[in-house]
Amino acid sequence: MKVAKLSLYLITIYFSLTHLVNYSIAEGNKTPLIIRWNSDARSQTLNGDVLSKLTDVLPSWKAKQMIWPSIKEVNVSSVVADQEVKASCINWLKKFFADEYLPLDIETHLISMKNWGLIREESEQKRLCDVFVVRFTKGTHTVHIQESPYNVVISFADDTGLKKERIDHEQFALDTAKLILKGQMYPDPNSDIHTFEIVRGGIKISRIVWLTKSVGTTDRNGKKTADLRRAGENGAVGIEAETDGRFVRFEIIKCPGAVKAAYFDPYEERFKSYKE
């Protein structure tokens, strides 16, 4: 009986510790803030039930980039990633995120999904992409990230927005960028911010596009263009944001700079083929 009770006690401790792996503490200015990770980082906005209602204005392949994969998907597609590949992912995230917003231990929570990710309509893809996914919740803020060899998609939602959606979509996207992204990701002051509205079935999504900081320039003919050398330093030429007033989805295409290849191969097979 004592052995059975001891075994039960140890099992209970094991599962308690396993559950705690998906949590960490962020030091705030006043009190420690619990960060919830991945499947524990639940959002009333960034979930399939909500996003499926926006299919007229938000294609399903974009919604997939914003939703945490199911247990079955993780079991089937998650694999071991080399430390070098993980480090590359983290370096790109550090290029784009504000230092104070990106949790220090994010690398330990990356999930590598082989032949799983979408970067455009699936019928237009050569194959599904090898992507890292990670999600975290700080207070009422949830951030969902999909990083591919080609781009980084960052989805942000503040669940208090369910009570009061932002009507000024452009300003909401810019405010969110200033909250979570690095300074060089802000709009270039010498270039324009372009906003487009997509309205179908009584639902509106705004798409806001801008060049990253110091990238805007003019060529010899006085035509506005982008400085690819500077874009390479920033990590991106521009940013495309989409919002319905509750979430903001940022798509950032990686820029290697002017002297390298024009773009990264989206279909690079960068993960090992065996599951964890």
N, C-alpha and C positions, 0 to 999 in steps of 0.2 A: 504493500500500500504506500509506504514512504517513497519507494522508487517511482511509482506511478504519479504521486503528487509532485515529486521533484521534476519529472519529465514534463508534466502539464505546466508547471511553473516556468520552466525553461522555454517551452514552446510559446507561452504567452509573452515572455520578454522578447523573444526573437521577432514575433510579428509586430510588437510595439515598436521595436527599433527599425524594422523594415519600413513601417509606415512613416517614421520620422525622417527617413532619407529624403522624402519628397517635400520637406520643409527646411527652411533656414531662417536666420534672423538678420534683418538689415538694421544697422544702427541709424536711427533718425536723429534729429536735433534734440528731441526731448525723450522719447521712449522708444525702446526697440520695436521694430515692425516685423511681424511674421511675413515671410515670403512663401507662398504656396507654389508648387512646381507641377508642370505638365498636367497629368490627369486630375490632380488635386486643385489646379488653378482654374476653377469653374467661373464662367462668365455668363450672365443673363443675355448678353448681346452677341458675343462671339461663339455661337453654337448653331448647330444644324437647323433646329426648329425655327429660329429667327431668320437666319440667312436664306433658308429655302423659300421664304416668302418674298424674297427680293429678286427672284430669277429673271424677271422681265428687265431689270436694270443691272443686276450683278450676275454674270455667267457662273454656272456651277463650278467651273474649273478655278475661278477666283475664290469662290466660297471654300473650296477644298484647301486652299492655301491658308485659310483663316480658322479652320476647325481642327481640334485635336483629333488625331486618328483613333479609331476604335481599338479595343483590346485585341481583336482578331487581326486587324491590320498591322499592329505593332508586332504581334507574335509571328506573322508571316513575313514581314518585310524588314524588321530591324536586324542589323548586323553589327559586327565589330568594325570600328573605324580605327585606322592607325593614328597614333598620337600626332604625327605630322599633319594629317588631314584635319584633325580636330583643331590644332593650333592655327592652321590657315583660316578655318571658319571663325575662330575667336578674333583673329587679327582683323578680318573684315568687319565683324560686329563692332570692334573698338574704333574702326574708322568712322562708323556711322552713328553710333550711340554716344550720348553725353556720358562722360566718365562717371558722374554721380548717379546716373540712372541705371546703368547696367550692373547687375549683381556680380560681385567678385567671383562667386563660385559657379557661375553659369556653365562653365565647361563640363562640370561633373554631371550636369543634367541634360546634356545634348543627347538626342536620340537619332541615330543614323539609319535612314530608311533607303534601302537599295531598290532601284527601279520602281519608284513609287510616286515621285513628285511631278507636279504639272507646272509649267511656266507659261503655257498658252493652251488653247483648245486641244484636247487630247488627240483628236483626229489630225492635227497639224504637227504633232510631235514625231520625231524619229523613234523615240522610245521614252518611257517614263524616266525621270531623272533621279540621280542619287542625291538626296537632300538631307540636311540636318533639320530637325524640328525641335523647338523648345518653347515652353510657355511659362510665364510667371505672373502671379498676382501680388500686387502691393496695395493693401487697403482696398479701395474700390477700383483701382487701375488694373487692367489685364493687358499683357503684351504677348502676342503670339508671333513667332519668328519661323520662317522657312528660308533656309540658306541653301542655294544651289551653286554649282560651279559658275553660273552665269549671272545670277542676281540674288538680291535679298528682299524678301517681302515681310514687312513689319505691320502687324495689325494691332491697333490700340483701341481700347474701349474703357470708358468710365461708366460703371453701371448706374451711377446717379443720373446719367443722361437719359435713362429710361423714363424718368419722371419729367424731365424737361429737355427735349431735343434742341440742339443748336440750330437756329435758323440760318445764321450767317456761316454757310459752309466753308467759304474760302478762309475766313478768319479762324474758324475752328481748326482747319487743317494747319494753318500757320502757327497757331497757339500750341497745338500738339507737337509740331516739329520743334518749336523752341523749348518745349518741356522735356522731350526725350532724345532728340537728336543732337549731334555735335554742331558747333557753330558754323563750320564750313559747309554744312548741309542746308543752311538757311538760304533763301533766295538771293541771287546776285543783285546788288543794288543797281547795276548798270544794264540789267535786262528786265524784260516784262514777265509778269505772272499771268498765265493764261488760264481762264476758268471756263469750263463747258458744263452745261446742264443736260442730264439725261432723264427724261420724264416719260414714264410709261405706266399705265394702269393706276394713275394717281400717286405713284411713288417716284421720288426724285433723288438722284444721286448726282453729286457734283464732282467733276474731275478737275484737279488743279495741278498745273505743270509749271515747273520753274527750273532754271539753271542753278547749280550750286554756286556758293560764294566765290567771287573772283574769277569765275570761268567765262563770263560774258566778255566779248571783245569785238573788234571790227577788223575786217580784212582790208587789203590794199584798196579795194573799190568802195570802202565805206559801208559794206554790208555786215550786219550783225552775225556773229558766228561764235563758236566755242573754242576756247584755248584748251586743247587736249592735254598739253603738258600739265597745266594747272589742274585739269580734271583728274589726271592720273594721280596727282598729289592728294586730292580730296578723296579719290576712290570712285567718283561718279561724275558724269557730265551734268545730269539733272535728276529730278525726282518727279514722279507722278503720284499724286495723292487722290484717293477717292473717299467720299464720305456721304452718309445719309443723315448726318447730324447726331448720330449715336456712336459710330465707330469711325476711325480713320485707317485706311489701308494705304501704306506707302510701298511703292515698288521702286527699288533702286538697282539699276543695271550697273554691274561692276565695270569700271574703266581702267585698263592697264596702263594708260598713258599713250603719248603720241608715237613713241618709238617701238612699241611692241605690237602684237596682233590687234586687229581692230576690235575684237571681242573675245570673251572666253567661250570655250566649247560647252554648251549646256549639257551635252550628252556624255561628258567624260565619265568613265566608269571608275570611280575613285574609292569604292568600298570593297572590302573582302567579301567573298561570296558565301561564307558560312555564318550561321546565326549564332548569337550569344548563347 
